[in-house]
Amino acid sequence: FVQEIAWVRQGPLFGYIDGAGNPITPVQYSRAGTFRRGRATVELNGETFDIGETGRRLTEPAPPEPDEEPLEHGDLVRKEGKVGFRFTVGSAVVPPVYDEIRENYNGLLFVRQGAKWGVINSKGKLVQPPQYDAIRREGNLVLPIVQQNGLFGYLDEEGNTLTEVRYRQAEPFLGDVARVLAPDGLPGYIDANGQEYWEQEVK
């Protein structure tokens, strides 16, 4: 449950229930996301849109994400339109060859070259070359979610690969588990070690 709402699955379709188990929506969506900031993204009859906490379709666009926090572990270095990074602790310097640099609260840097994202660790070492279409900036950033060709995977807290990029849906970790949807549509969970636990189909 996130914000007292959870998505549920019957066969191939999804719906939402509240904390008491009462339905908020019919079980009708082909895809269903977790609620964040009062809204969730769903897919119905091939159309993707957001719903609110009452289950009603939202027509207004999502509000912009809050401004990024100032970088905690160092400062950006700019040169000829590119950005690098100088760590506050230690002598590591990331050369200014990237188009954008974001930071998570665990000391990792998310770096973008062109349209692709990679990861640099707190020692300035490139642990994931720019290869991902996106790295999620909401939820648990200690175990980042990466996206590639429409599928999702996870990195560990050092920026190394925790799971393959293979899930149809991937939610942020809550505690030590995260909810995922396998390539075949089977829902399940992974733990912080990357171990998978699949829900059994009820016949």
C-alpha positions in Angstrom: 0.0 0.0 0.0 1.2 3.5 -0.9 -0.9 6.4 0.3 -3.3 3.8 1.6 -4.0 2.5 -1.9 -2.7 -0.7 -3.6 -3.1 -2.1 -7.1 -4.5 -5.6 -7.4 -4.6 -8.1 -10.3 -7.2 -10.5 -11.5 -6.0 -12.5 -14.6 -4.4 -10.0 -16.9 -6.2 -6.9 -15.6 -5.5 -4.5 -12.7 -7.6 -2.3 -10.4 -7.1 -0.5 -7.1 -8.3 -1.0 -3.5 -8.1 1.1 -0.4 -6.5 0.2 3.0 -9.7 -1.6 4.1 -9.8 -3.8 0.9 -12.6 -1.8 -0.7 -12.5 -1.4 -4.4 -11.6 2.1 -5.7 -11.8 1.2 -9.4 -13.0 -1.8 -11.3 -10.4 -4.4 -12.3 -10.1 -3.1 -15.9 -6.7 -1.7 -16.6 -4.0 -3.4 -18.7 -1.3 -1.5 -16.8 -1.4 0.1 -13.4 1.2 2.3 -11.6 1.7 3.0 -7.9 0.2 6.3 -6.6 2.6 9.1 -6.2 1.7 12.7 -5.3 -2.0 11.8 -5.5 -2.1 10.2 -8.9 -1.3 7.0 -10.7 -0.8 6.2 -14.4 -3.0 3.5 -15.9 -3.6 2.0 -19.4 -7.2 1.2 -20.6 -8.1 0.1 -24.1 -4.6 1.1 -25.3 -4.9 4.7 -23.9 -2.6 5.8 -21.1 -3.8 8.4 -18.6 -3.6 9.4 -14.9 -6.3 8.7 -12.2 -6.8 10.4 -8.9 -7.2 8.8 -5.4 -10.9 8.4 -6.0 -10.4 6.5 -9.2 -11.6 9.3 -11.4 -9.6 10.2 -14.6 -7.5 13.3 -14.2 -7.6 15.8 -17.1 -5.1 18.3 -15.8 -1.4 17.5 -16.4 0.8 16.4 -13.5 2.3 19.3 -11.6 6.0 19.9 -12.2 8.5 18.0 -10.0 9.8 20.1 -7.1 13.1 21.8 -7.8 16.1 19.6 -7.4 17.9 19.8 -4.1 21.4 21.5 -4.3 24.2 19.0 -4.8 25.4 17.7 -1.5 28.6 15.8 -2.3 30.4 18.3 -4.4 30.1 21.0 -7.1 29.4 21.0 -10.8 32.3 21.9 -13.1 31.3 23.6 -16.4 33.4 23.9 -19.6 32.3 24.5 -23.2 28.7 23.6 -22.6 29.5 20.4 -20.8 29.4 19.6 -17.0 31.7 17.6 -14.7 31.8 17.2 -11.0 34.3 17.9 -8.2 33.7 15.9 -5.0 33.8 17.7 -1.7 35.5 14.8 0.1 38.6 13.3 -1.5 40.3 14.4 -4.7 38.0 12.7 -7.3 37.0 14.8 -10.2 34.6 13.9 -13.0 35.8 15.6 -16.3 33.3 18.0 -17.9 32.2 15.6 -20.7 28.5 15.2 -19.7 25.3 17.0 -20.7 23.7 16.7 -17.3 24.6 15.4 -13.8 22.2 14.5 -11.1 23.0 13.3 -7.6 21.3 10.8 -5.3 21.6 10.9 -1.5 23.9 8.0 -1.4 26.8 9.6 -3.2 26.1 8.3 -6.7 26.1 10.6 -9.7 23.6 10.0 -12.6 25.2 11.3 -15.7 23.7 12.0 -19.1 25.5 12.0 -22.5 23.1 12.8 -25.3 19.9 10.8 -24.6 21.6 8.1 -22.4 22.2 7.9 -18.7 25.0 6.3 -16.8 26.3 6.1 -13.2 29.5 7.3 -11.5 30.3 6.2 -7.9 31.4 8.3 -5.0 35.1 7.7 -6.0 34.6 9.2 -9.4 34.6 5.8 -11.2 32.2 5.2 -14.1 30.3 2.1 -12.9 27.6 2.2 -15.6 28.4 3.7 -18.9 25.7 5.9 -20.5 23.3 3.2 -21.8 20.0 3.7 -20.1 17.0 5.6 -21.5 16.2 6.9 -18.0 17.1 6.6 -14.3 14.0 7.2 -12.1 14.3 10.2 -9.8 11.5 9.4 -7.4 11.2 6.8 -4.7 14.2 5.0 -3.2 17.2 6.4 -4.9 19.6 4.2 -3.0 18.5 1.3 -5.2 17.8 3.2 -8.5 15.4 2.0 -11.2 16.9 2.1 -14.7 14.9 1.9 -18.0 16.1 0.6 -21.3 13.9 -0.2 -24.4 10.7 0.0 -22.4 11.8 -2.4 -19.7 13.1 -1.8 -16.2 15.8 -3.1 -13.8 17.6 -2.1 -10.6 21.1 -1.0 -9.6 22.5 -1.6 -6.1 23.6 1.2 -3.8 27.1 1.2 -5.3 25.6 1.7 -8.8 26.4 -1.9 -9.9 23.8 -4.1 -11.6 21.3 -5.6 -9.1 19.0 -7.1 -11.7 18.8 -7.4 -15.4 16.7 -4.8 -17.3 13.8 -7.2 -17.9 10.7 -6.2 -15.9 7.6 -4.8 -17.6 6.9 -2.7 -14.5 9.2 -1.9 -11.5 8.2 0.0 -8.4 10.6 1.8 -6.0 11.8 -0.2 -3.0 9.7 0.2 0.1 11.9 -1.2 2.9 13.8 -4.2 1.5 11.3 -5.2 -1.2 10.1 -3.8 -4.5 7.1 -4.9 -6.6 7.8 -5.9 -10.2 5.9 -7.4 -13.2 7.8 -10.1 -15.0 8.1 -10.2 -18.8 5.3 -12.7 -18.9 3.0 -10.5 -16.8 3.4 -12.4 -13.6 3.5 -10.1 -10.5 6.0 -10.6 -7.8 8.7 -8.9 -5.6 12.4 -8.6 -5.5 14.5 -8.1 -2.4 17.5 -5.9 -1.9 19.8 -8.8 -2.9 18.0 -9.1 -6.3 16.2 -12.4 -5.3 12.8 -12.8 -7.0 9.6 -14.0 -5.4 6.7 -14.7 -7.8 3.0 -14.8 -6.9 1.4 -18.2 -7.7 -1.3 -18.2 -10.3 -4.7 -19.1 -8.8 -6.5 -21.6 -11.1 
